[in-house]
């Protein structure tokens, strides 16, 4: 599957360059399918500032990570995605 950045939610399964260069407001992030201890998922703005980060521990494998803390960002990148997929709710 390729990253899907049309519609809501965006579904990201591959770390990538810029998803969007414009201003975006994310109201929730869900990380599903992490397969390995210590895998990370990191979202940054286009300037490299971390906007959201999560790291799976062994006890969390197979458990979704969900965050409903909204944030706005000037551009958005998924710089790290060890496994699984991110659902970005706009």
Order of alpha helices (4+ residues) and beta strands (2+ residues): beta-beta-beta-beta-beta-beta-beta-beta
